[in-house]
Amino acid sequence: MNFGIALIVLGGFLLGGAWSIWRADSDTSGRTGPQVVFAAILLLAALLATASGILRLV
């Protein structure tokens, strides 16, 4: 498997994790601060991994 494809797959996995954390319901009304921060970190990591994978394929 090409390393660029592996990075794109990793980016998709991280994007799915960010989406599941964003959609997670808590006992409080709305999202908590740590949920938002962790989802943002995962989203940033997903974007970086996907962009790196695309650049490795080019």
C-alpha positions as CSV (number, residue, x, y, z in Angstrom):
1,M,0.0,0.0,0.0
2,N,1.2,3.4,-0.9
3,F,2.0,5.7,2.1
4,G,-0.1,8.5,0.6
5,I,-3.2,6.3,0.6
6,A,-2.5,5.2,4.2
7,L,-2.5,8.9,5.2
8,I,-5.8,9.5,3.4
9,V,-7.3,6.5,5.2
10,L,-6.0,7.8,8.5
11,G,-7.5,11.2,7.8
12,G,-10.8,9.6,7.1
13,F,-10.6,7.7,10.4
14,L,-9.8,10.9,12.3
15,L,-12.6,12.8,10.6
16,G,-15.0,10.1,11.7
17,G,-13.8,10.4,15.2
18,A,-14.2,14.1,15.2
19,W,-17.8,13.7,13.8
20,S,-18.7,11.2,16.5
21,I,-17.4,13.4,19.3
22,W,-19.2,16.4,17.8
23,R,-22.5,14.4,17.6
24,A,-22.1,12.9,21.1
25,D,-24.8,14.0,23.5
26,S,-23.9,14.7,27.1
27,D,-26.0,15.0,30.2
28,T,-25.7,18.7,30.0
29,S,-27.5,20.8,27.5
30,G,-25.2,21.4,24.5
31,R,-21.6,20.4,24.1
32,T,-19.0,20.7,26.8
33,G,-15.8,22.6,26.3
34,P,-13.6,19.6,26.2
35,Q,-15.8,18.0,23.6
36,V,-15.4,21.0,21.3
37,V,-11.6,21.2,21.9
38,F,-11.1,17.5,21.2
39,A,-13.3,17.5,18.1
40,A,-11.4,20.5,16.8
41,I,-8.0,18.8,17.4
42,L,-9.2,15.7,15.6
43,L,-10.6,17.7,12.7
44,L,-7.3,19.6,12.4
45,A,-5.3,16.3,12.5
46,A,-7.7,14.8,9.9
47,L,-7.2,17.7,7.5
48,L,-3.4,17.6,7.9
49,A,-3.3,13.8,7.3
50,T,-5.5,14.1,4.3
51,A,-3.6,17.0,2.8
52,S,-0.3,15.1,3.4
53,G,-1.6,12.0,1.8
54,I,-2.8,14.0,-1.3
55,L,0.6,15.7,-1.6
56,R,2.4,12.4,-1.2
57,L,0.4,11.0,-4.2
58,V,1.1,14.0,-6.4
